[in-house]
Amino acid sequence: MLNDKVVLITGGTGSFGKAFIGAVLKNYKPRKLIVYSRDELKQFEMRRMFDEKAYPALRYFIGDIRDRERLYRAFDGVDVVIHAAALKQVPAAEYNPMEAIKTNVWGASNVIDAAIDRNVKQVVALSTDKAVNPVNLYGATKLCSDKLFVAANNYSGSHGTRFSVVRYGNVVGSRGSVIPFFLDARKTGTLPITDKRMTRFWITLDQAVAFVMRSLDMMEGGEIFVPKIPSMNIMDLAKAVAPDCKTRIVGIRPGEKLHEVMVTEDDARNTLEYPDRYVILPAAHDWSQEYGKKTKGIKRCAEGFRYSSDGNKVWLTVEQLRTMIKGLALQDATACAD
């Protein structure tokens, strides 16, 4: 799928970016694999992680997705773009709303225009469950971004660029997530809990990368791909991280939900169910005559269907969560040794 292709990932030095690049280098032979990010220190660290002599296809571009001209230069000759760059910290977005809009919305628009005008063949944009019925600015900006990428298929014209979105839940152990927070808090003997009823979708970095790869192979343009992933309860996570610690209820923070949703009742009528995912179809898909042929016979979700973390059929047990956390610690130790 990616052999002999020129692949670029925005936000390539983030948690997902590093995992994606590692997977591509392991499983494919791209002609070029371009890391596009604005952090020179992280790029320096990645150069140490992936030896350039061993991986001559790697390229590093310093740039911001807000910089339209830089994107046009970076996308020259690119076949596939994975758009992972975003400002995603909820409190920071609430305090700096225009910065989040400039990156997550205007930056998405820049990526779309550069991809079309540079004849990129495929673009997959990463989204989040926070974009569904958003209650915070981060979620609202990602909803706008999703709408932009889906609609972009309508005006790619003769360039033929196809855009799709991948939407998934919380990533285990990613920067700013609850596991590192709990691991640090257990030193005090007490874990702060927002609400005992709180649930979240849960996915590992490796699972997220694999899902993006499969979606890239499957996409026709305009779809929002949603993986079938397990849910977890916050109290089970607390038991897995620190079974001997006390818990203290602190209340839900501003901009936070009790449960997460990835497919709403209103989206259900346009959603197909596959064994490993839900696919939300675009409202109009005239750009792809083959679309109907590929989805023929696939089950459509029932009217009123809702895919939410509290109504999920699959749940992680305390022991499974504990195994995940041990796996993260092992990965961190290996990364430090490397």
N, C-alpha and C positions, 0 to 999 in steps of 0.2 A: 504493500500500500504506500509506503513512504520511501521505498528504494529508488535511488537516483532522483529524488525530489528535493527541491529547495524549501525548507521548512523554517518558519520564523515563529517564535513565541514571545508575545509581549508580557512584561512582568516575569521574564524568564529566570530571575534570580530569587523568586519567592519559593515558598514550600512546594507548591504544585509544580512550578517551573523546573526546579531541580529534579523532582521525581520523574517528570515527563521526559526531560532530556536524558536522564539515566536509562529510562525504558526504551527510548528511540535508539540510543547508541548500542544498547544490548540486543535489540531485536531487528533493527533495520540498518540499511546502508544509504543514508541520505547523501545527496551530492553536497549540500550545505545544511547546517543546522545553526540558525542564527538566534542568539540570545539578545533580546532587546529589553533594556531596562535603564533606569536613570541612576542606579547606585554603583559607582565605580568600585567601592570596597567589596561589595558582594560579587561583582564580576571578577575581581582579583581572587577572591576566595574560591570561586567556581573554577578558575583556571588551575588552581592547585588541586582541586577535587578531580577534574577531568584533564589528564595530561594531554597537551596539544599534539605531541608527537604520536601518541596512541590514537588520538581522535582528530585527525587533520580536517575533518568536515566542520568543526566548530568555529563559529565566528561570534564576536562580541560587539554589539552596537550600543553605545551610550546614547540614550534618547528618552524623551518623555512623549507619551501619546497625546499630550496637549500640543506638541510641536508638529503641526501639519506637514511642514516642509521636510522635517527629519524623517517622518513616516514615509513620505513619497520616495525619499532616497533609500531607506531601508527595505521597502517592499519591491524594489526593482528586481525583476527576475524571480520573485518568490512564487511558489506553487500553492503552498498551504500556510495559513496563519492560524495559530491558536491564540486567542485573545484572553489573557489571564490577568492583565494589569488592572488594578482598581485600588481605590481607597476604601477599606472595608471595616475599619474600627468604628463601631456604632457611636460611642461617646465623642470621638474626634470629629465624626461627620456632623453630629448635632451641634458641636461648638464652632465648627468651621464649614458651614453649609455650602458656601460658594466654591470652596476647594473641592469638595466631594462632587459637586455638579460639573465643575470644569474637567475633572478626571473621568468620572464614571459616565457622564452624558456627552459632553462635548468631545471628550477623548474617543468615545465609541463612534461618534459621527466622523471624526478624523480617520479612524481605522477603516470605516466603511468606504469613505471616498477614496482613500489611498489604495485600498484593495481593488476597487472597481477600475480606477484609472490606470493601475499598474497590471491589470489582467491577472490578478491572483485567482486561482481556480476555486479554492474552498476556504471558508473561514468558519471556525467554530469558536463561539464566545462563551465563556464560563459565567454562569449565573449562580443564584443562591435561593434557598427557600425563603429568605427574607424579602424577595421580590414579589411574593404572593400575598395579596392583601396587606401591603406594607404599613407598618405602624411607626417606622423610623425613617430618617432621611436616606440612610444607606440603602434600605430596601426600596425606597421610592426611586432613587437614582438607578438602581439595577433593573427595576421594572421598565423605566424609560429606555434603558440600554437594550433590554430584551425586545421591546417594541421596535426600536430602530433596526436591530439586526434582522428581525423577521421581515419588516417592510422593505429592507434593502434589496431583497430579491426582485421586487417589483420594478426597480429602476436600474438594475445592472445592465439591462439592454443587451446589445450585441457583445459586450465584454464576457457575458456568461458566468460571472462570479456568483457562487452560491454561498449563502449564509445560513447557519443554524445555531441553536443555543443548547447548551447542556446545563441543566439545573439539578443541583444535588444539595444534600444537607450538610451538617457540621462535620468537619474533617477531624478525625481523631489526632490530637496532639499538635495541630497546626498552631502557628504563632498567635498568641492572644486567646487561645481556647481554654476551656474549663479545666482540662487535665493538668497542664502545667500550674495553673492557679491553685488547684487542690493539692498538688504535690508540695507546693511551697507552703500552703496554709496548714498542712498537717503538722508542721514543726511546732505550731502553737498549741496543738491538742484540740482545736475546734475548727470545724469547717463551716463557713457561712453558706447557707442554703437560701435561695430566693423564694422557692415555694415547693413544698413536698410533692405537689401534683405535677410539677414541670416535666415535660417529655421533649425529646429531640430525636430527629433522624441522625443516624451515625454511619459514617463511611470512612475507610482508611484512605491514605494517599494513594497507595498502590491500586486500590479498587477504583478510585476516581480517575486515575490515569488510564487504566484499562477500559473504563466506560467511555472516556473521551475518544480513545482509539477506535472502539467499536462503533461509536456514533459517527465518527468521521468516515468510516467505511460505508455506513448505512445511509447517510444523509442524501436527500434530494434537494433540500433548500427550504427554509421556513419553519422547520420543525423545532419544537422544544422537547429535548430528550430528558426524561426523568427516570433515574434508576430505581428499581425495587430494592430497598435497603432496610435494615432493621431499625427499630426505635429503642431508646433506653430511657429509663426513669432516673431523675437526678439523685434520688435516695439510693438506688442501686449502685450508681457510679460512686457515691460517697462511701458506701460499704466496700466497694472494690478497691478504692484508693487508700482509704484509711479506716479499716474496720474498728479500730480502737479509739477513734476520735469522737468527741461529742459534736453535735450539729447545732447551729444557731440560725433561726429563720430571720432573714433580713428584709424580705419583701422583694417583689419584682421591680427591677430598675426601669427608669423611663426608657421608652422605645423597645421594651422587651415583651415577648409573647409568652403565654403559658404553654402553648403547643404550636408546632409549626405545620404548615400546609404546603404541599407541592403541586397538587392538582385540585382546583376548586370545583364546586358544583357547576359553575357556569362554563368552565373549561371542559367538563366531562363529556359534553355532547360532541366535542371535536377531538376526543382523545381515543387513541387505539391502545389496546393492551397486548403486549408481547410477554413471553415468559420471563424476561429479565428487566423489563422497563415499561413505562408508559410513554407514548409519543403524542404530544399535543400538536395537532395539525394547524397550519395557518388558515385563517378565515378564507383566503383566496390563494390558489396555487396554480394560476393559469400558466406560469412560466415553465411548468414541468408536465408535459403530456404523459410521461411515463409514471407519474406519481400514483394514479389510480390503479395501474396494473400491479405495482409493487405492494399495495396495501389491500388488494382484493382478497377477501376471505379472512382478514385479520379481525379479531373481536373488537367491537367498539364498546367503550364503557357505558354503563347504564345511566339514564337520566338521573341526576341527583348524586352521582358517585362523588366521593371526596377522599383524597389521599392525604391523610394527616398523621402526625406522629402519635397522637393519642388513639387513633382508630386503626393503627397498623396491625397486620396479622402476625408479624414477626418481631420478637422482642429479644434483646440481649440479656442474658442472665448475669448475675454478679460474677460468676466464675469466668464467663466469656469476656466480660469487661476487664477482669483482672489479667487475663491472658493477653489482651490487647495492650494493656498498660506495660506489662513485662516486655512485650515485643517492642514497644516504643523505647524503653530504657536500653534494650539491647542494640537497637538501631543507633541511638545516640552515642553509646559507648563505641560502636564500630566506627561511626563518623569521626569521633574524637581521635581514635587510633589511626585512622587514615590521614 
